[in-house]
Amino acid sequence: MTGDALRDRVAVIGGGAKNLGGLVATTLAEEGARVVVHYHRDSTRPEAERTVDAVRRAGSRATSVQGDLTRVADVQRLFDTAVDNFGGVDVAVNTTGMVLRKPILETTEEDYDRMFAVNSKAAYFFIQEAGRRLNDGGRIISLGTSLLAAFTDGYSTYAGGKSPLEHFTRAAAKEFAHRQISVTTVAPGPMDTPFFYPEETPERVAFHRSQGMGNKLTRIEDIAPVIRFLATDGGWITGQTIFPNGGYTTR
């Protein structure tokens, strides 16, 4: 299904080269958005280029930007690119994150610092810069995790690093409300992506599947329509963390 709900609008996608971010980029392009695709590593450049091509095939315009979003200057440069190329920003979606499953007693200071840099610091300054740059009536959407609402072991620094997003979202929603900018967090269940499986044993993967509706993990195709809705018709939802997870948690 295609539409024009985002015709003449501009979307910045943090982590937009592949997996969920890539699908979000093409999904918003199908609604008419011009898209800025962010990617981090040199090795991801080919995937970013393929996503840019996919946006163009959808009939819209796109460009890519490499950067480390744990560096505030790179976050600013990402939004600079959107303004310089397309004249402004209307939708900002941050899908970036880093997963680590490790017992607390084995977690190093380096592990902790990296996980909180990627999952918390980068998310905070993405919201900050989006709040500075978005046109009135814009949408800011961050990617959280349903592990925020789960009673499980091993994910102290991953889920812990994502947990501040709930408060960042609430605070930003209040502070940006006078400009009618909605701010939300989407918190999927464990996702059927290449990032998930290296952290788990087959037995634990089976357990995570068993907690979801139909004995399934969350798929990126389950989440992209939620983000599409929030970026288009869902603007009255703000300050909320939404848990689309097939019943993995009920919060």
KEFI-500124 format. One record per residue (C-alpha): residue in one letter; residue number from 1; x, y, z negated. Coordinates in pm, 1 decimal. Layout:
N
+---+-----+----------+----------+----------+
| r |   k |       c1 |       c2 |       c3 |
+---+-----+----------+----------+----------+
| A | NUM |        X |        Y |        Z |
...
+---+-----+----------+----------+----------+
end
This chain:
251
+---+-----+----------+----------+----------+
| r |   k |       c1 |       c2 |       c3 |
+---+-----+----------+----------+----------+
| M |   1 |      0.0 |      0.0 |      0.0 |
| T |   2 |    131.8 |    341.3 |     94.6 |
| G |   3 |      9.1 |    688.1 |     21.4 |
| D |   4 |    105.7 |   1050.6 |      0.0 |
| A |   5 |     70.0 |   1122.6 |   -371.8 |
| L |   6 |    433.0 |   1238.6 |   -382.0 |
| R |   7 |    445.3 |   1407.8 |    -42.2 |
| D |   8 |    692.4 |   1699.1 |    -54.6 |
| R |   9 |    805.3 |   1591.0 |   -402.9 |
| V |  10 |   1158.8 |   1492.1 |   -500.6 |
| A |  11 |   1252.4 |   1194.6 |   -719.8 |
| V |  12 |   1586.7 |   1133.5 |   -890.5 |
| I |  13 |   1645.6 |    766.0 |   -974.5 |
| G |  14 |   1919.5 |    687.1 |  -1226.0 |
| G |  15 |   2052.3 |    341.6 |  -1142.4 |
| G |  16 |   1858.6 |    350.5 |   -818.6 |
| A |  17 |   2079.4 |    131.5 |   -601.2 |
| K |  18 |   1944.3 |   -214.9 |   -675.5 |
| N |  19 |   1715.1 |   -435.5 |   -882.6 |
| L |  20 |   1439.8 |   -233.6 |  -1051.3 |
| G |  21 |   1594.2 |    101.9 |   -963.3 |
| G |  22 |   1613.1 |     12.5 |   -597.3 |
| L |  23 |   1251.9 |   -105.0 |   -593.5 |
| V |  24 |   1140.7 |    213.5 |   -770.9 |
| A |  25 |   1325.5 |    422.5 |   -510.9 |
| T |  26 |   1145.3 |    256.8 |   -221.0 |
| T |  27 |    813.0 |    248.4 |   -407.6 |
| L |  28 |    819.0 |    625.0 |   -464.7 |
| A |  29 |    932.5 |    679.2 |   -105.9 |
| E |  30 |    619.0 |    495.4 |      6.5 |
| E |  31 |    425.1 |    767.4 |   -174.3 |
| G |  32 |    614.1 |   1029.9 |     25.7 |
| A |  33 |    888.1 |   1125.1 |   -220.3 |
| R |  34 |   1231.3 |   1232.7 |   -109.2 |
| V |  35 |   1474.6 |   1032.4 |   -319.4 |
| V |  36 |   1815.7 |   1080.2 |   -477.9 |
| V |  37 |   1965.8 |    737.1 |   -545.5 |
| H |  38 |   2222.0 |    729.9 |   -825.6 |
| Y |  39 |   2476.0 |    448.3 |   -860.3 |
| H |  40 |   2774.0 |    397.1 |  -1088.3 |
| R |  41 |   3042.9 |    162.7 |   -957.2 |
| D |  42 |   3226.0 |    160.6 |   -624.1 |
| S |  43 |   3111.6 |   -198.5 |   -583.2 |
| T |  44 |   2748.4 |    -82.9 |   -585.2 |
| R |  45 |   2793.4 |    165.6 |   -301.2 |
| P |  46 |   2677.3 |    -79.7 |    -28.0 |
| E |  47 |   2356.8 |   -151.3 |   -220.4 |
| A |  48 |   2296.3 |    221.7 |   -270.4 |
| E |  49 |   2339.5 |    272.9 |    103.3 |
| R |  50 |   2090.9 |     -7.7 |    176.5 |
| T |  51 |   1838.5 |    152.6 |    -59.1 |
| V |  52 |   1886.3 |    490.6 |    110.1 |
| D |  53 |   1825.0 |    318.4 |    445.7 |
| A |  54 |   1511.1 |    152.3 |    305.2 |
| V |  55 |   1377.4 |    489.7 |    189.4 |
| R |  56 |   1437.0 |    630.7 |    535.8 |
| R |  57 |   1260.4 |    334.2 |    695.5 |
| A |  58 |    966.4 |    413.7 |    469.0 |
| G |  59 |    951.1 |    749.8 |    645.5 |
| S |  60 |   1112.5 |    967.3 |    382.9 |
| R |  61 |   1452.1 |   1124.6 |    316.1 |
| A |  62 |   1722.2 |   1011.0 |     74.8 |
| T |  63 |   2077.9 |   1061.0 |    -35.9 |
| S |  64 |   2302.1 |    878.2 |   -282.1 |
| V |  65 |   2522.3 |   1004.7 |   -565.0 |
| Q |  66 |   2789.8 |    816.5 |   -755.6 |
| G |  67 |   2845.6 |    901.9 |  -1119.1 |
| D |  68 |   2888.5 |    784.4 |  -1477.4 |
| L |  69 |   2579.1 |    901.8 |  -1662.4 |
| T |  70 |   2756.7 |    875.3 |  -1997.7 |
| R |  71 |   2937.2 |   1190.5 |  -1880.2 |
| V |  72 |   2714.2 |   1493.9 |  -1907.7 |
| A |  73 |   2887.3 |   1662.5 |  -1613.7 |
| D |  74 |   2792.3 |   1367.4 |  -1391.5 |
| V |  75 |   2428.5 |   1389.4 |  -1505.4 |
| Q |  76 |   2428.7 |   1757.6 |  -1415.6 |
| R |  77 |   2586.6 |   1684.5 |  -1077.9 |
| L |  78 |   2316.0 |   1426.2 |  -1005.6 |
| F |  79 |   2044.7 |   1686.5 |  -1050.5 |
| D |  80 |   2251.7 |   1946.6 |   -865.7 |
| T |  81 |   2246.5 |   1713.2 |   -566.2 |
| A |  82 |   1867.9 |   1691.9 |   -573.5 |
| V |  83 |   1830.9 |   2069.0 |   -587.8 |
| D |  84 |   2097.6 |   2133.1 |   -323.9 |
| N |  85 |   1964.2 |   1873.1 |    -79.5 |
| F |  86 |   1590.0 |   1891.5 |   -133.0 |
| G |  87 |   1520.9 |   2218.2 |   -314.0 |
| G |  88 |   1410.9 |   2089.1 |   -653.1 |
| V |  89 |   1312.3 |   1789.9 |   -865.8 |
| D |  90 |    964.3 |   1665.8 |   -956.9 |
| V |  91 |   1016.4 |   1310.5 |  -1084.7 |
| A |  92 |   1313.9 |   1176.7 |  -1282.1 |
| V |  93 |   1334.3 |    803.6 |  -1351.7 |
| N |  94 |   1625.4 |    659.1 |  -1546.9 |
| T |  95 |   1654.2 |    281.8 |  -1506.3 |
| T |  96 |   2014.6 |    254.9 |  -1624.6 |
| G |  97 |   2117.8 |     32.8 |  -1912.3 |
| M |  98 |   2365.4 |   -226.2 |  -2030.7 |
| V |  99 |   2274.0 |   -555.2 |  -2196.0 |
| L | 100 |   2478.4 |   -731.9 |  -2462.8 |
| R | 101 |   2375.0 |  -1025.2 |  -2677.4 |
| K | 102 |   2628.0 |  -1067.1 |  -2956.8 |
| P | 103 |   2601.0 |  -1140.5 |  -3329.8 |
| I | 104 |   2650.5 |   -841.4 |  -3557.6 |
| L | 105 |   2949.4 |  -1007.4 |  -3725.3 |
| E | 106 |   3125.3 |  -1040.1 |  -3387.6 |
| T | 107 |   3044.7 |   -693.4 |  -3253.8 |
| T | 108 |   3343.9 |   -463.1 |  -3211.5 |
| E | 109 |   3357.8 |    -87.4 |  -3240.1 |
| E | 110 |   3420.4 |    -77.5 |  -2865.0 |
| D | 111 |   3105.1 |   -287.1 |  -2804.1 |
| Y | 112 |   2901.1 |    -52.0 |  -3019.4 |
| D | 113 |   3033.8 |    266.8 |  -2863.6 |
| R | 114 |   2980.1 |    144.6 |  -2507.4 |
| M | 115 |   2628.4 |     16.3 |  -2568.2 |
| F | 116 |   2516.0 |    336.1 |  -2735.8 |
| A | 117 |   2686.8 |    550.2 |  -2471.8 |
| V | 118 |   2501.9 |    378.9 |  -2186.4 |
| N | 119 |   2168.8 |    308.2 |  -2353.0 |
| S | 120 |   2129.6 |    613.8 |  -2575.8 |
| K | 121 |   2364.3 |    901.6 |  -2487.0 |
| A | 122 |   2313.1 |    873.0 |  -2111.2 |
| A | 123 |   1936.5 |    847.8 |  -2160.5 |
| Y | 124 |   1931.0 |   1156.1 |  -2384.2 |
| F | 125 |   2122.1 |   1381.6 |  -2149.1 |
| F | 126 |   1925.1 |   1251.6 |  -1848.9 |
| I | 127 |   1606.2 |   1366.0 |  -2025.9 |
| Q | 128 |   1771.6 |   1694.4 |  -2120.3 |
| E | 129 |   1883.4 |   1774.6 |  -1766.6 |
| A | 130 |   1551.4 |   1663.7 |  -1623.6 |
| G | 131 |   1378.3 |   1901.6 |  -1863.9 |
| R | 132 |   1597.1 |   2184.4 |  -1739.0 |
| R | 133 |   1555.7 |   2109.5 |  -1370.0 |
| L | 134 |   1207.6 |   1966.5 |  -1314.2 |
| N | 135 |    937.9 |   2174.8 |  -1157.4 |
| D | 136 |    631.3 |   2235.7 |  -1371.8 |
| G | 137 |    400.8 |   1936.1 |  -1367.6 |
| G | 138 |    693.1 |   1695.8 |  -1330.2 |
| R | 139 |    739.7 |   1346.7 |  -1472.3 |
| I | 140 |   1028.4 |   1200.5 |  -1675.3 |
| I | 141 |   1031.1 |    821.1 |  -1711.0 |
| S | 142 |   1293.7 |    620.4 |  -1900.3 |
| L | 143 |   1345.8 |    246.0 |  -1911.6 |
| G | 144 |   1340.6 |     91.7 |  -2257.4 |
| T | 145 |   1298.0 |   -268.6 |  -2369.2 |
| S | 146 |   1028.5 |   -476.0 |  -2538.2 |
| L | 147 |   1299.2 |   -602.4 |  -2772.8 |
| L | 148 |   1220.6 |   -282.1 |  -2964.6 |
| A | 149 |    908.5 |   -464.7 |  -3082.8 |
| A | 150 |   1050.6 |   -817.2 |  -3107.7 |
| F | 151 |   1190.9 |   -999.8 |  -3410.3 |
| T | 152 |   1496.8 |  -1161.5 |  -3256.5 |
| D | 153 |   1867.1 |  -1201.7 |  -3307.9 |
| G | 154 |   2171.9 |  -1103.7 |  -3107.1 |
| Y | 155 |   2057.8 |   -779.5 |  -2947.9 |
| S | 156 |   2145.5 |   -537.7 |  -3226.0 |
| T | 157 |   2345.3 |   -295.2 |  -3010.9 |
| Y | 158 |   2136.5 |   -332.9 |  -2695.2 |
| A | 159 |   1793.7 |   -290.3 |  -2854.1 |
| G | 160 |   1945.5 |    -57.6 |  -3112.5 |
| G | 161 |   2089.7 |    159.3 |  -2837.0 |
| K | 162 |   1754.4 |    167.8 |  -2658.4 |
| S | 163 |   1547.9 |    236.0 |  -2970.7 |
| P | 164 |   1621.8 |    612.8 |  -2985.8 |
| L | 165 |   1443.8 |    647.5 |  -2651.1 |
| E | 166 |   1110.9 |    628.3 |  -2832.7 |
| H | 167 |   1190.0 |    940.4 |  -3033.0 |
| F | 168 |   1366.5 |   1118.9 |  -2746.2 |
| T | 169 |   1045.0 |   1064.7 |  -2549.6 |
| R | 170 |    817.6 |   1196.8 |  -2822.9 |
| A | 171 |   1031.8 |   1502.9 |  -2888.1 |
| A | 172 |   1076.2 |   1587.9 |  -2519.7 |
| A | 173 |    703.9 |   1540.0 |  -2452.4 |
| K | 174 |    623.9 |   1802.0 |  -2717.7 |
| E | 175 |    895.2 |   2042.0 |  -2605.5 |
| F | 176 |    808.7 |   2023.3 |  -2234.7 |
| A | 177 |    429.7 |   2008.5 |  -2275.1 |
| H | 178 |    377.0 |   2378.5 |  -2206.5 |
| R | 179 |    516.0 |   2314.0 |  -1856.7 |
| Q | 180 |    289.0 |   2010.3 |  -1810.8 |
| I | 181 |    588.1 |   1777.6 |  -1778.9 |
| S | 182 |    498.9 |   1429.2 |  -1899.6 |
| V | 183 |    766.5 |   1216.9 |  -2066.2 |
| T | 184 |    729.9 |    841.0 |  -2108.7 |
| T | 185 |    931.0 |    527.1 |  -2174.7 |
| V | 186 |    852.4 |    197.0 |  -2002.3 |
| A | 187 |    970.1 |   -100.0 |  -2208.9 |
| P | 188 |    954.6 |   -428.9 |  -2012.7 |
| G | 189 |    990.7 |   -775.4 |  -2154.0 |
| P | 190 |   1304.0 |   -981.4 |  -2075.5 |
| M | 191 |   1344.7 |   -940.2 |  -1702.1 |
| D | 192 |   1417.7 |  -1189.9 |  -1429.7 |
| T | 193 |   1728.2 |  -1002.5 |  -1308.2 |
| P | 194 |   2099.8 |  -1084.5 |  -1284.5 |
| F | 195 |   2164.7 |   -882.3 |  -1602.1 |
| F | 196 |   1959.1 |  -1112.4 |  -1824.2 |
| Y | 197 |   2080.9 |  -1463.8 |  -1760.0 |
| P | 198 |   2450.9 |  -1427.9 |  -1853.2 |
| E | 199 |   2346.5 |  -1326.6 |  -2204.9 |
| E | 200 |   2133.0 |  -1634.8 |  -2273.9 |
| T | 201 |   2148.0 |  -2012.9 |  -2286.9 |
| P | 202 |   1901.7 |  -2214.1 |  -2076.0 |
| E | 203 |   1715.3 |  -2306.1 |  -2393.8 |
| R | 204 |   1673.3 |  -1941.6 |  -2492.8 |
| V | 205 |   1566.9 |  -1847.6 |  -2141.7 |
| A | 206 |   1295.3 |  -2112.8 |  -2171.8 |
| F | 207 |   1189.3 |  -1964.2 |  -2506.2 |
| H | 208 |   1166.0 |  -1611.3 |  -2363.6 |
| R | 209 |    956.9 |  -1746.6 |  -2075.3 |
| S | 210 |    724.7 |  -1921.9 |  -2319.0 |
| Q | 211 |    640.9 |  -1592.1 |  -2489.2 |
| G | 212 |    505.5 |  -1430.7 |  -2172.1 |
| M | 213 |    173.4 |  -1481.8 |  -1996.7 |
| G | 214 |    188.6 |  -1778.1 |  -1760.5 |
| N | 215 |    524.4 |  -1889.4 |  -1903.3 |
| K | 216 |    701.5 |  -1617.7 |  -1703.4 |
| L | 217 |    966.0 |  -1352.2 |  -1750.2 |
| T | 218 |    888.6 |   -995.8 |  -1650.4 |
| R | 219 |    973.1 |   -925.9 |  -1284.9 |
| I | 220 |   1076.4 |   -596.4 |  -1132.0 |
| E | 221 |    760.8 |   -620.7 |   -920.1 |
| D | 222 |    559.5 |   -605.3 |  -1244.7 |
| I | 223 |    724.3 |   -282.0 |  -1354.1 |
| A | 224 |    756.1 |    -73.3 |  -1036.5 |
| P | 225 |    373.8 |    -23.2 |  -1009.2 |
| V | 226 |    366.6 |    102.6 |  -1369.7 |
| I | 227 |    634.3 |    357.5 |  -1287.5 |
| R | 228 |    450.7 |    448.2 |   -965.9 |
| F | 229 |    136.1 |    516.7 |  -1170.2 |
| L | 230 |    318.6 |    730.4 |  -1426.4 |
| A | 231 |    485.3 |    927.3 |  -1145.7 |
| T | 232 |    155.4 |    989.9 |   -965.1 |
| D | 233 |   -183.2 |    964.4 |  -1137.7 |
| G | 234 |    -56.3 |    894.9 |  -1489.2 |
| G | 235 |     48.8 |   1243.6 |  -1590.6 |
| W | 236 |   -193.1 |   1263.0 |  -1884.4 |
| I | 237 |      9.2 |    987.6 |  -2052.7 |
| T | 238 |    296.3 |   1154.3 |  -2237.4 |
| G | 239 |    504.8 |   1094.7 |  -2548.1 |
| Q | 240 |    433.6 |    722.1 |  -2520.2 |
| T | 241 |    634.9 |    402.8 |  -2498.3 |
| I | 242 |    448.1 |    152.0 |  -2282.2 |
| F | 243 |    516.7 |   -221.7 |  -2315.3 |
| P | 244 |    431.1 |   -399.1 |  -1986.8 |
| N | 245 |    554.2 |   -744.7 |  -2079.1 |
| G | 246 |    283.4 |  -1005.5 |  -2019.3 |
| G | 247 |    219.6 |  -1039.4 |  -2391.3 |
| Y | 248 |    583.9 |  -1098.0 |  -2489.1 |
| T | 249 |    510.2 |   -852.8 |  -2769.0 |
| T | 250 |    175.2 |   -697.4 |  -2856.6 |
| R | 251 |    292.9 |   -358.8 |  -2974.3 |
+---+-----+----------+----------+----------+
end
